[in-house]
Amino acid sequence: LITIIAIIYIMTRERTEHDTVQMDRRLELEELARDLDKKASTDPLTGLANRLKFDELLSREIEQSRRFQTPLALILFDIDHFKPVNDTYGHAAGDAVLKQFADRIANNVRGVDLACRLGGEEFVVVMPDTDIDYATAVAERLRQCIAAKPFLLDDGGRELDVTVSIGIAVTSGPNDTVAKLMERADQGLYRAKRDGRNRVAAEAA
């Protein structure tokens, strides 16, 4: 009887240890998967969502906009005269500007909005359930926030005034698509640059 009890105890302990090891491995794999997913959807320089995440989210939000018949706004940003920043001050200074730019955007939008870096000096904010008037007000506030305070270029205290041109588009109905919405936002951005930069332009459907 003692021998049987000992065998059962040993088998139970081994099974418990095996289950614990398996659970630890599963948790490690889940954490690794989350980490890989985050890296795959995050811009490594600014910490904002990247183009891949933007494309995925915008498609989903367009569908939600159609389903619930609510407006969806895009605010498209392009830093004015950014290339000379890299050419004059170096790429490290350019990266510093991009990081601070991303922070100012992220800190001045709602929790439900998604700020993304599309690439280079181009950024976008996706704003669910947002009409043209509110999107324009937010865009103007962001434009002023960017222009109000110089950007630090390095630890040496060098500063640079930065401005941004902004294009806005809002969904116009059930037949709107990602491509159409992006095209209108881009047209608004082009108009803002054409009209002198450091301004906001909304493109109607």
N, C-alpha and C positions, 0 to 999 in steps of 0.2 A: 504493500500500500504506500509506504514511504517512497519507494522507488517510482511508483506511478505518479505520485504527487510531485516529486522532483522533476520528472520528465515533463509533466504538464506545465510546471512553473517555468522551466527552461524554454519550452516551446512558446509559451505565452510571452515571455520576456523578449525572445528573439523576434517574434511577430510584432510586438510593440516597437522595438528598435527599428525594424524594417519599415513599419508604417511611418515612424517619425522621420526616418531618412527620406522616404518617398515624399512626404509632405514638405520637407525642407527643399528638396529638389524642385518640386512643383512650384513652390513660392519663389524660388530663385529664377525659374524659367518665366514665370509670370512677370516678375520685376524686370527681367531682361527684355521681355516683349514690350512692356510699357516704355522702357527706356529707349528701345529701338524705334518705337512708334513716335515718341516725342522728338527724337533726333531727326527722323524722316520728315516730320511736319514743321520743324522749327528752323528759322534762319539762324545760323550759328553766330553771326556777328551781333545782331540786334536783339535776339531772343523773341522776336515776333514770329507769328505764323509765316510760313514760306509760301511760294507760289502753288506748290502741290496742295497744301492745306486750303489755300484760298479757292482754288478751282473746285475742290471737293465740297467746301462749305457753300460756295455761291450757288452751285447746282442744287443743293438741298434747300437753300433759302428761297430760290426761285420757285421751286415746287411748293413750298409752304406758303409763299405769297399768292400763288394761284389758288391753292386749296382754300385758304381762309380769306381770300380777297383783301389782303392788306398790302400796303405799299412797302417796297424794299429799296433802300437808297445805297448808292455807291459814292464814296468821296475818294477821288483819285488825286494823288499828290506827286509833284515832281520838283525837287529842289532846284532853285534857279542857279544857273551858272556853276554847276557843281564840278565840272571837269577842271576848270582853272584852280579849284581848291587842291586837287591831287597834284596838278602840274606845278603849282607854286609852293605848296607847303609839304607835299609828300603824302603818300598813301596812308600813313599812320594818322595824320591829321584828318584826312578824309574819312577814315574809319571812325575817328572820334566824333566827327560831325554826324555821321549816320547813326551812331549809338544814341547820341543826345536827341537827335531828331525823333528817333523811334520812341524814346522815353517820353518826350513831350506829347506825342500823339497818344500813346497808351494811357497816359495819366489824365487825359482830358476827353475821354469818351466813356460811354456807359459800359457797365459790365456785360450787357448782352451784345455789344458791338464787337467785331473782330478786326483788329488792326494787323495788317500783313505787309511784309516787304516783298514786292514783286520781283525786284532785282535792281542792281545799280542804285540810283537815287530815286527810284519810283516806289511809292507806297500806296496802300489803299485801305479804306475802312468800310466794312460791310455793316449796314445799319438796318436790322429787321424792323418792320412795323414803323417806318419813318417816312413822312411826307417831305415834299420839296422844301417847304418853308423851314421845318426844323433842321433838315440836313444842311441847308444854306446857312442857317444861324450857327450850327456847330462848325461848319467849314470856316466861316469868317472868324469865329473865336480861335480856332486852331491856327489860322493864318496869322492872326495878331500875336498869339502865343509864341510862334516861331520867330517873328520879327522883333518882339519886345526885348529880348535879352540876347546878347552876343553868345556865341558858342565857344567853349574852350577848345583850343587845338591841341594842347599838350600840358604837361605839368609845369612848363615854364611860364605859364600865365598868358600866352598869346591868345587873342580872341579874334573872332570873325563874325560880322553881321551876316545872317543868313535869311533869305526869303524863300517863299514857296508859291508856286502856281497850283491852282486847284480846279478840277473839273468835277461836276456833280451830275448824276443821272438817277432817275427814280423809275421803277417799273410802271408801265402804262396800261397793262391789261393782261388778260389770260394768254395772249399770243406772244408776249414778250419772251425773249430768250437770253441766255447768258451772253451770247455774242452781240446781240443788239444793245443790251444794257452796257456792256463794256465799250462798245463803239461810241455810244452817246457820251459816256463819261470821258472818253479819250477826246472826242470832239470839243467838249467843254474845256478840257485841259489845254488843248491846242489854242482855243480862242483866248483863254486867259494869258497864255504866253504871247500870242500875237498882239494882244491889246496892251502889252507893257509889262507883264509878269507881276508877281506879288499881288495877285488878285484871285477872286473866286468867280467862276462862270458855270452856270447851270444850263444843261442842254435839254430842251424839251423833247418829248417823243414826237 
